[in-house]
Amino acid sequence: MQGSVHIHIESHRCCYDFTLRKPVTVLADDGATGKSTLYRLLSFRAGVEISTSCELIPLTEFTWRAALEYCKNKRQIFFTDEYHHFALTKEFADLFMQTGCYLVMITRDTPKFLKPCDTEKCAVKTENGVSEFVVCDK
């Protein structure tokens, strides 16, 4: 997938509005900013409104390999949470880079096996009830 992708996710208690500009977005700021809440909203989806041109897929320890191996639709965005240790492995990075899709990683660790030029590090900032991704470094 190339170019930027805008995503709006809203529930009765929170709202996320952000644009992905690179294949990998790493959310790596301090705790209690809403990073894992975003992942849970995508996982359970009850009462959640999503507006985007892509399919949003939260990966788990049990589904990640099959989801990446059988990815046929380049308009998919995968999400991992910080307790997903598989997301920091070389196997994961190699499979992901073959998909041509986008990835949002919630982690405080630096992904060693993904190309830095394809990665944007961001923090979640909330203002007036809307959470956005703010670039931490260029």
Secondary structure by P-SEA (a helix, b strand, c coil): cccbbbbbbbcccbbbbbbbcccbbbbcccccccaaaaaaaaaccccccccccbbbbbbccccaaaaaaacccccbbbbbcccccccccaaaaaaaaaacbbbbbbccccccccccccbbbbbbbbcccbbbbbbccc
